Amino acid sequence: MMYENKKTVYAVSAPVVFPEGFSVCSAGKGNALEIERNGEGAPVLRGSSIAGVLRSAVAADPLFAALCENYFGKALTGGDERQESAIVFHDMAFEDRTNVSMHNLICRHTGSVSQENKGLFSIERTAPGVTGELFFTLAPLPGAEDPGQDEEFLDFLISLLKNGILTGGNSNRGGGRCLLQGEFYRRRKFDLTDIEDAAAYLDLLYDGKKELLPQIAVPSCSGSSTFAVKLELGIPRGQDILLAEGMDMFPAMVCKSDGKNYWKIPGSSFRGVFRSWFSRLAARDGKKLVDSVERYRSEGVVKSDKIYAGGTGDVISSLFGSLEKRGRIHIADACSVKPAAPAADTRYRPHVAIDRFTGGTNEGKLFFNFVLTGDVKFTTVITIADPGADEIGYLQKTLQALHCGVLRLGSSKGAGRLEILSYEVAANPCGAEFALKLKGAEK
């Protein structure tokens, strides 16, 4: 049987939720990236994807970094002996309810549309709010079994899930958050030298009898290094917004796991506006930036015919990501609090295209769209991993500019207003001051 050379095995089952859905794509047809599926055609999140995310988090933790290879195995390099992973994550399958969103290919250094690889493409993502059971096993290496250390490590993994991790290669677009659900999870230590325990383990592994695992209270989360603020947004009276998908110029919607449609403001829309304003604030502070294609090409470092911005000390690339490393800021998709009601929430608007050079009307350029207006409220979460006080300050000023109408979202310069109705700082590891001047908003 599995782990036949082991004496003990820990089995863990933890309920998780993906508030904005996730997208781990395996293949594409043309410019359409499709989510990975199992043999039955259901969307699936491979255990290897979860293992990679958690390994990265463990390697970055000062207390458990030294134990990372003991639990996740060693990389295969010349001359090193092979060491298998002591921890195995199983695939998670989900209900076949997905959404498709459209995107432009963006240069991760400059934040602008790529000049070298122009393209419009689509990404398939699971429905927001999908839930699943994360199941994994831990078999300590022979001669290294330390129940106290192993159980402490498992508690640490659960605390990572409680704080939230990001899955998928497209988390920059507003999805991919994975959170532990509830205050309990299941865990059991099996003694494989005992016949009854070994039989119970086989029943669990091959027959899925999760009731064999007793419930355990989720441990209190260790100090998180991630800043998090939760926002409730609304459309001011007399204002409207339009963030459309597709060719029909209709406000973007997403079908959640409950089967209902909700209005959506993509996290990528916030990300583009925020990156531009962050760059402005950093430039005013005298920070060095690679904030244009020209600077990127002149100051970047050329490696294998590709240009990198890592050697320039660009603070914005450090926060929003580059080809050298992923970004540290994540802006979740903002979904409406109530299900979409197109008849009540939208207005029909005719327009005439204006020539931006002459200011005159373009002949034959009459077009129409629908805009969101009225009492539509959205919620979103913004997180920054390992934040600096200056970065939290930039976020505070950016959100203030959004609330005051200096920053606008969507396709029209005369609209796009959002206001912050309330906010809550869920975590502030560096203790930097964060306060927004909002009339009547609760902190």
N, C-alpha and C positions, 0 to 999 in steps of 0.2 A: 504494500500500500504506500501511499504518499508519505514521505518522511519516515521510511522504515528504519533508518539509522538514528532516529531521534528518540529521546526519552519522553520529552514533554512538548506539547504544542498548545499555543494560545489561539483561540478563535474569537473574532470580534465582529459584531454586526451593528452598524450605526446608521440610523435613519438620516438622510440628507435631503436638502431641497436646493434647487437651482432657481432663484427668484427671477432671473432674466433669461433662463434657458442657457444652453451651451452649444458650441459648434466645434466638434472635432472631426474635420473632414478628411476622408481617405482618398477620394478621387474626384475628378471633375469631368464634365462633358463640355468641352469648349471653355467658355468663361463662367460656367456654373459649378460651384463647389458643393458637393453633396455630402451630407453627414454620413458617418460610418454606420453600417448596419450589420447585424448578426445573420446567421444562417436562416432565421425565420423572417428576416426583413424588418425587424424592429430596430429603432435607433439604439446605439450602444456606445457606452463610454468604456474604453479598454482599461483594464487594471494597470497596464503599463503607463498610461497617461496620468493616473492618480499617483502612481509610484514616483514618476518623475517630478511632479509638483511637490510632493511631500519630501522627497529626498533633497530637493533644493532648499526647502525650508529648514530641514534638519541640519544641513551643512552650514547654513547661515546662523544657526543658534550657538551662542558661546558655550552653553552647557553640554549640548549633545553633538556638536560638530565632530568631536574625536571618536564618537561611536557610530558615525554615519556608515562607514565601510563595514563595520561589524554586522549591521542590520540590513543594509541595502546591497552589500557585495562590493567587490573591487572591480575597477575597470581592467579590461584585458589588455595588458601592455607587454612588450617583449621582456621575457625573463621572469615575469611574475607568475606565481602559482594561481590557478583559478580558485576563486572563492564565491560560491553561490550566495544569492540573497537569502537571508533568514526570514524575510517577510515577503508574502505573496498576496497581491491584490487581485481579486476576481473581477471579471467584467460585470458591468451593470447595464441591464436592458431597460428600456422605457417604452411607454405608450407611444404608438405611431401617430403623434400629433406634432407637426412641424410648421415653421414659417420660413418664408424666403425674403431676404432683404437685399437691396441693391447698393453697391458701393463703387467709389472711384479708387483707383490705385494711387496711394499717397506715398511720397518719399518720406521715410521716417526721420530723416535728418532735418529737412527744411519745413516739413508740414504742408508742402504744396503738392499739387498733382504731379506725378512723375512725368518728366519730360522724355525719359528714355523708354519707358514701358507704359505708354498710354493704354488705358483700358477701363471699361465698365464691366463689372462682374457681379455675380450674385452669390450669396452664401445661405445655405440651409441651416436652420437652428431649431432646436427643440422648443416647445412651447414654454413660455415663462411659467414658473411655479411647479415644474415637474418634480416629482419626488422619487426616491429610490432607496435601496438598502446597500450601503457600502459594506462588503464582506471581505475580510482579509485574515490571514493566519500568520503567526509568528512562531518559528521553531528555532530556539537558541542553538548556536553552534555547539558541537560536542566539546565538553571540557570548559565551556564558557557560560554555563547555565547559572544565572543569578536571578532568582525570582524577584527580588526587590528591584533590581535594575531594570529587568524586563517590564515589570508592571509600571514602573515610573516612566519608562519610555512610551508604553501604550497610553498612559494618561496624557503624556505630552502630545502624542498624535491626535488624541481626541480634543485637546485644547486648541490645537491648530484648526481643526474643523469647526470648533465652536466660534473662534475668531473669524473664520472664513478664509478660503483659498480660492485662487483663480485657475480655472481649467480652460484648455483649448487655446489654439493659436490665434484666435480673433478676439481676445478679451479687450483689446483696445477699442473695439466697436461697441462696447457697452454690455456684453454678456459674459458668461463664464463663472459667475460667483457660485460657490458651493458652500453651504452652511449646514451645520448640524441642527437637526430638529429636536425640540423637546429637551427634557432634563434627564433622560435616561437612555442608555444604550445597553447592548448585551455583550457579555464576555465570559469565557470559561477557560480554565486551564485543564487540559486533558493529559492524563498519565498514560502514555502509550504502552507501558509495560503491564498495565492492568487490562484484562480482557474486556470487562464491562465498559471501561473508559474508551478503549480502542474501538469497540463496537459502536458506542454512542458517537464517537468522532466520525466514523464512516457514515452513520445515518445522517449526520449533519452535513457532511461534505457532499454526499451523492444523492441524498433524498431531501435535502433542504429543510430539515427539521430544526428551525431556528428556536423553537420552544425549549430545546435542550440547553440553550444559553440563558443563564439567569440575568435579570436586569440589574444594572449598576448605575448609580447616580453619576451624572457627568461631573468630573472634577472642576473645581474653580479654575478659571482660565489664568494661565500665567501672564505676567505683564506683556501685553502686546506692544510691538514697535510700530504699529500702524495707526495713523490719525484717521478718524472717521467722523463725518458729519452727515446727518440725515436732513433732507430738505423737503418741504411741501411747497409746491409752486402753483400759481394761479395766473389767469389772464386778467389784467386790469379792466375795469369797466370801460366799454367803448373801444377796446383794442381787439386785435385778432392775430392769429399766427397761422403759418402754413409751412409744414415740413412734410412734403409729399414724397411718395414712392410710386414708381411706374410712370406711365405716359398720360394718365388721366388727371393729374394735378389734384388729387384728392388726399386729404390728410392721412398720414401713415397710421395704420392700425395693426394690432397683433392679436392673435388668438391665444389666450392663456390656457392653462391645463384644465380650467373649469368649463372649457368649450365656448366661452363668451369672448367677444371682441372688445378690446380696449384701445383708446388712443395712445399713441406712442411718440415720444421725442427721443430719437436715437442718441445714445451716449456719445457716438462719434460726432454728432452735430455740436454738442457742448464742447467736446474735446478740441475741435478746430477753432472755435471762438475763444476758448480759454487759453489755448496755446498762444494765439496771437496776442492776447492781452497780457499774459504772463511775460512774453518776450518784451513788450513795451515797458512793463514795470521793471524788469531786470535791466533793460538798457538805460533807463533813467537812473538806476542805482550804479551805473558804470560797469556792469557785468559784461564779460566778453561773450558774444553770441555768434552762432552760425545761423542767422535767421533769414537767409535768402539763398537762392540757388547760386548767385554769383559768389557770395562769401563761402558757401559750402564747397564750391569747386576750387576756389583759390586757397582756402585755409585747411581743407580736409587733407587727410593722409591717404595716399594711394597705395592700395594693397591688392595685388592680383587683378589689376585693371578695374578695381572698385574703389570708391572714395569713402573714407570713414571720417567721422567728426570727432572721434574719441580723443584725439591728440590736441584738440583745440581748447579744452576746458569749458565747453559750452554747458551752462547750467540748465538750459531748457532741454537739451538732448538728454541730460542726466535724469531729468524728471519725466519727460514724455517718451523717452526711449530712442534708440538708434539701432544700427545693425550690430553693434558690439554687445548690447545688452538690452533687456526689456525695460520699459518704463516703470516708474514707481507710483504713478497716479492712475486711478481707475475711476471712471465716471459711469455709473450704471444707467441703463436705459430708464427714462422717466415714463412710467405708465400711468394712465388716468386712474383715479381712485374708484370711480364708478364705471360700469360698462359703457361702451360708446352708444350714443343715441344720435345717429346722423341727422335725423329730422330736426332735433332740438339744438344740437351743438354746432351745426355748420350753417354757413351763409354762402349763397351763390353770388359770385362777383365777376362782371365782365371787365376786360382790360384792353388797352391798345398799346402795342409795343412802341417804345420811344427810342429813336436813334440816340445813343449815348454821346455821339460826337456833335451832332447838330442840334439836338434837343427837339427835333421835329418828329412827327408821327411817321412810322413806317407803313407804307401803303399795303393794305391787305393783311395786316398783322393784328387782327382782332382775335382775342383768345379769352377763355373763361377758366375759372377755377373755383374751388370751394375752400373756405377758411374756417378754422376753429374759433369760436367766440363764446362768450357767456360764462356760466359757472362750471368750468372744467378745471379740476385740480389734479396735479401730478405729484408723485413722490419719487425721489431718487436718493442715492447714496454716493458720496464722493470719499475715496480713501487715498491716503498717501503713505507708502511704506517708508520707514526710516526718515521721517520728515525733518527738515531744518526749520528754525524759527522764521527765516526769511521766506521759505516756501509756503508756510502756513499764512504768513502775512500777505503774500501775493494772492493766495486763494481768498482770503478775507476781502481784499480790495476788489478782486474780480467779481465775487458774488455781490458785493455792494454796487458795483457798476451795472451788473445784470438787473438788480432790483430797481435801480434808479432809471433804467431805460437807456443807459449809455451803450450797453451791449444788447444786440437784438439777434434773434434767431430766425431762420427761415428765408423765404425767397423774396420778401418785399422790404425795402428800406423804410417804408412808411408804416410798417406794422412790426410784428415779431416781438412785442413787449411781453415779458414775463415778470411777475413780482414774487418775492419770497414771502409766503404767508407765515411760515414758522420754520424753526430749525432746532436741531438737537446735536450737540457735540457728544458722540457716543464714546470716543476715545481720543485722548490727547497726550501721547507718551512724553513729549518734550516739554509740556506745560506752557507752551507759548500762548500768549493772549489771543483769543479769538472771540470777537463780538461784532454782530451786525446791527446797524441802526435801522430797525424795522418798526414801523408804527403798529403797536398792538401785538407783535410777534412774541411767542413764548420761547424761552431758551431751554 
